[in-house]
Amino acid sequence: MTTDDARLRIQSAIEQFGPKAAPMIDLVIGETRSALGNEAANGLIDEFNLELQYNIFPVEFE
């Protein structure tokens, strides 16, 4: 998985399912965290404003 792959999958889920896309997006964010780390996942959360629109929150760094 690359950041571009994740970005495309998130965009596709938003276009196809609109406000009901949260489960699909959450899966992509989980896969992104696993493959690329928290920083990449948090970047996508910020980029797509997922925190406000889908209640998908970034991981806090210690």
C-alpha positions in Angstrom: 0.0 0.0 0.0 1.2 3.5 -0.8 -0.2 6.8 0.3 -1.5 7.3 -3.3 -3.3 4.0 -3.1 -4.9 4.9 0.2 -5.8 8.4 -1.1 -7.6 6.8 -4.1 -9.5 4.3 -2.0 -10.7 7.0 0.4 -11.8 9.3 -2.4 -13.6 6.4 -4.1 -15.4 5.4 -0.8 -16.5 9.1 -0.3 -17.8 9.3 -3.9 -19.6 6.0 -3.7 -21.1 6.0 -0.2 -21.0 9.7 0.9 -21.9 10.0 4.6 -22.0 6.2 5.0 -18.4 5.7 3.9 -16.9 5.7 7.5 -16.5 1.9 7.8 -14.6 1.7 4.5 -12.5 4.7 5.2 -11.7 3.4 8.7 -10.4 0.1 7.1 -8.2 2.1 4.7 -6.8 4.2 7.6 -6.1 1.0 9.6 -4.3 -0.6 6.6 -2.3 2.7 6.1 -1.3 2.8 9.8 -0.1 -0.8 9.5 1.8 -0.4 6.3 3.1 3.2 6.4 2.8 4.3 10.0 0.7 6.7 12.1 2.1 9.8 10.4 0.9 8.8 7.0 -2.5 7.8 8.3 -2.8 11.1 10.3 -1.9 13.0 7.1 -4.7 11.4 5.2 -7.1 12.1 8.1 -6.2 15.8 7.9 -6.2 15.9 4.1 -9.7 14.6 3.8 -11.0 16.2 7.0 -12.1 12.8 8.3 -12.2 13.8 11.9 -15.1 16.2 11.4 -16.9 14.4 8.6 -16.6 10.8 9.7 -15.4 10.8 13.3 -12.1 9.2 12.4 -9.5 10.6 14.7 -5.7 10.8 14.3 -3.4 8.9 16.6 -1.7 11.2 19.1 2.0 11.1 19.3 3.8 10.9 22.6 
